[in-house]
Amino acid sequence: MRRNFKLRFAGLIAIPAMVAVFGAVVMLLWNALLPRIFTFPQINYLQAAGLLILARLLFGGIGGGRRIHAPYGRDGLHHNELREKWMNMSEEERRKFIEKEKDFFKFNRDFSRFHDFFTNGEKPEQSGV
């Protein structure tokens, strides 16, 4: 509980500081580049901070919660259901699985090689390949 309070307090200090620093960077870059390249007007610090906040809202979302981009488990390892299933199989089950997958991919490879999807299912002419 105490650690969570410290983190929130640090966030209350860090977020405005980051907006202030990045707002100044946006203002300096805007005024150095865009008026000369595109003849845009120069902006002041508050406009730069507003642009920064607007970009965050448009492209970064509003929420401050944790975003998980990859499915990680509690132990930090990558969670993969197929891998877990594979690790729990016996050697015989693994061999059967491999044979079944070989048959599946062989069928798809042969079907797509000799089936022309653009001529209503007619086989293409064999060119000796």
Secondary structure as UniProt FT lines:
FT   HELIX           2..38
FT   HELIX           45..55
FT   HELIX           56..60
FT   TURN            74..75
FT   HELIX           81..87
FT   HELIX           91..114
FT   TURN            117..121
//
